Amino acid sequence: MGISTYMNFEQNEQQALWDALSYFDNVEQLNLPNELEALERSRIHDALINHKNNRSKAASELGIGRTLLIHKIKKYDL
């Protein structure tokens, strides 16, 4: 492999790395409230499944009151 071929390969490899890293430039700014809501929804969903939709037991597992759990079930359409 000649020097020019090697340099082209190296440039192509470097460009491929930059292209792969550009993914991180396009990510939307982190939105903490949305992430927290997604986590909360997921935890509530899992607790309801674990306790066969028994809201009292699910609320106890989550460390919240049953009334608050019911509010959040409605909020997240679970």
Helices and strands as residue ranges (DSSP letters): H 3-21, G 22-25, H 32-50, H 55-62, H 66-75
